[in-house]
Amino acid sequence: MARKQKPRLLLHICCAPCASWAAKCLMSDYEVTLFFYNPNIWPQEEWSKRLAAVEKLAGIYNLPLIIDDSGVEDWLIMASPLSQEPEQGRRCQLCYEWRLRQTATRADQEGYAYFATSLTVSPYKDREAINQAGQLVAKAVKANYVLTNFQENNGYRHSIELSRQYGLYRQKYCGCKFSLSY
């Protein structure tokens, strides 16, 4: 009897710690590809540290990794007028949508049936706003957005434990230069 093929899922990842738990949760049901798209991460050295950790995790999990380093200038044009917004405010909501739109477009272009994001691991992020953004951008593509709550069952704690176990870099702020002041 032939083994059933798992559906392909493109997982937007913000960082290796969050991705460690999110990918682990999804790998049993999906053929996961990691997608590192984060034009919000500032400065460039921070983006490079996070990418190196993501590449390490992709090797540990033996998962394919797509890196997209586009959109930095356009993201800044979008976010700068909202620089004074608090964390989890309008700037963050637009940032979730921005990154998930690129993920959905990439998923569609490359024939993935599903897409999701690791952003819902963090208790510092608005999980409902993230899932709403995913559902919104899914309306414009064929790929389906997978609603997630990776905070469930102590997901954030698990991501910290996995980060320590794998020796992954853990950042101290969201990523954008505007979040450094909070």
Wavefront OBJ file of the C-alpha trace (Angstrom):
o trace
v 0.000 0.000 0.000
v 1.432 3.398 -1.013
v 2.160 5.929 1.672
v -0.059 8.989 1.579
v 1.784 12.106 0.447
v 1.688 14.964 2.958
v 0.465 18.311 1.642
v 3.165 20.934 1.095
v 3.221 23.899 3.490
v 5.340 27.056 3.290
v 6.104 28.205 6.837
v 7.004 31.854 7.242
v 9.572 32.036 10.021
v 10.501 35.118 12.000
v 13.435 33.526 13.815
v 14.905 30.128 14.658
v 13.537 29.879 18.232
v 9.922 30.373 17.132
v 10.476 28.210 14.053
v 11.877 25.372 16.169
v 8.529 24.782 17.854
v 6.246 25.749 14.944
v 8.005 23.463 12.462
v 8.077 20.606 14.966
v 4.301 20.928 15.400
v 3.619 20.974 11.664
v 6.050 18.334 10.365
v 3.848 15.385 11.274
v 0.997 16.601 9.047
v 2.770 18.609 6.336
v 5.809 18.589 4.112
v 7.243 21.819 5.539
v 9.507 24.309 3.791
v 10.881 27.163 5.884
v 10.522 30.680 4.441
v 12.689 33.424 5.933
v 11.204 36.743 4.850
v 11.651 39.581 7.316
v 12.360 42.992 5.767
v 11.510 44.471 9.161
v 14.605 43.134 10.933
v 17.098 45.861 11.699
v 20.029 46.364 11.641
v 21.562 44.160 8.934
v 23.814 42.436 11.505
v 20.719 41.326 13.434
v 19.123 40.000 10.245
v 22.327 38.048 9.527
v 22.427 36.547 13.047
v 18.829 35.411 12.743
v 19.433 33.977 9.283
v 22.457 31.997 10.504
v 20.338 30.498 13.301
v 17.554 29.680 10.832
v 20.035 27.956 8.506
v 21.300 25.919 11.462
v 17.745 24.890 12.379
v 16.934 23.941 8.772
v 19.950 21.621 8.874
v 18.938 20.097 12.211
v 15.384 19.420 11.009
v 16.514 18.556 7.477
v 13.997 21.003 6.013
v 14.338 23.061 2.850
v 14.816 26.790 3.415
v 13.888 29.663 1.116
v 15.470 33.036 1.886
v 13.917 36.233 0.545
v 15.861 39.399 1.350
v 13.677 41.760 -0.695
v 11.403 44.589 0.358
v 13.449 46.394 3.016
v 13.010 49.889 1.550
v 9.320 49.362 0.806
v 8.719 48.006 4.309
v 10.366 51.112 5.820
v 8.175 53.385 3.695
v 5.108 51.547 5.000
v 6.203 51.394 8.650
v 7.894 54.767 9.208
v 4.680 56.810 9.512
v 3.670 54.380 12.283
v 6.982 54.535 14.150
v 5.346 55.868 17.323
v 2.755 53.100 17.484
v 3.117 50.832 20.524
v 4.103 47.199 20.191
v 1.114 45.137 18.992
v -0.341 48.334 17.515
v -1.198 49.203 13.921
v 2.435 49.053 12.729
v 2.755 45.461 13.910
v -0.566 44.477 12.350
v 0.537 45.880 8.988
v 3.898 44.156 9.368
v 2.214 40.780 9.961
v 0.097 41.333 6.857
v 3.121 42.491 4.825
v 5.146 39.366 5.570
v 2.214 36.993 5.219
v 1.257 38.526 1.856
v 4.746 37.754 0.555
v 4.506 34.246 2.021
v 1.099 33.635 0.417
v 2.323 34.906 -2.942
v 5.406 32.687 -2.776
v 3.309 29.690 -1.722
v 1.022 30.255 -4.688
v 3.873 30.720 -7.155
v 5.601 27.533 -6.047
v 2.532 25.311 -5.755
v 2.205 24.959 -1.980
v -1.283 23.974 -0.856
v -0.836 25.710 2.511
v 1.059 28.447 4.289
v 1.435 29.424 7.933
v 3.696 31.470 10.185
v 5.785 30.884 13.295
v 4.778 34.326 14.604
v 2.051 32.838 16.811
v 4.617 31.184 19.111
v 5.487 34.430 20.866
v 3.326 35.685 23.733
v 4.564 39.180 22.762
v 2.653 39.013 19.457
v -1.067 39.413 18.822
v -2.022 35.900 17.713
v -5.529 36.931 16.650
v -4.213 39.786 14.483
v -1.648 37.436 12.923
v -4.293 34.845 12.045
v -6.639 37.544 10.716
v -3.831 38.822 8.474
v -3.195 35.284 7.223
v -6.852 34.746 6.414
v -7.044 38.124 4.669
v -4.077 37.553 2.370
v -5.220 33.977 1.618
v -8.252 35.416 -0.183
v -5.989 36.598 -3.013
v -4.199 33.258 -3.600
v -4.931 29.564 -4.102
v -2.892 28.441 -1.078
v -4.812 28.069 2.176
v -3.743 29.729 5.409
v -3.414 27.382 8.390
v -4.721 29.007 11.561
v -2.260 28.412 14.372
v -1.816 28.965 18.060
v 1.688 27.749 18.765
v 1.430 29.299 22.242
v -0.837 26.405 23.217
v 0.601 23.668 25.405
v 3.473 25.889 26.581
v 4.703 26.418 23.030
v 6.807 29.446 23.892
v 8.535 27.527 26.707
v 9.164 24.634 24.318
v 10.713 27.044 21.806
v 13.090 28.320 24.497
v 14.039 24.764 25.470
v 14.632 23.759 21.846
v 16.720 26.891 21.294
v 18.950 25.937 24.200
v 19.133 22.306 23.099
v 20.171 23.276 19.556
v 22.334 26.260 20.539
v 20.236 28.734 18.547
v 20.649 32.499 18.730
v 17.770 34.135 20.649
v 17.137 37.802 20.034
v 16.050 40.314 22.650
v 13.564 42.344 20.585
v 10.959 41.917 17.856
v 13.247 42.942 15.067
v 12.295 46.338 13.686
v 14.156 49.472 14.688
v 10.957 50.926 16.084
v 10.613 48.070 18.592
v 14.027 48.838 20.080
v 12.591 51.799 21.968
v 10.078 49.621 23.874
l 1 2 3 4 5 6 7 8 9 10 11 12 13 14 15 16 17 18 19 20 21 22 23 24 25 26 27 28 29 30 31 32 33 34 35 36 37 38 39 40 41 42 43 44 45 46 47 48 49 50 51 52 53 54 55 56 57 58 59 60 61 62 63 64 65 66 67 68 69 70 71 72 73 74 75 76 77 78 79 80 81 82 83 84 85 86 87 88 89 90 91 92 93 94 95 96 97 98 99 100 101 102 103 104 105 106 107 108 109 110 111 112 113 114 115 116 117 118 119 120 121 122 123 124 125 126 127 128 129 130 131 132 133 134 135 136 137 138 139 140 141 142 143 144 145 146 147 148 149 150 151 152 153 154 155 156 157 158 159 160 161 162 163 164 165 166 167 168 169 170 171 172 173 174 175 176 177 178 179 180 181 182
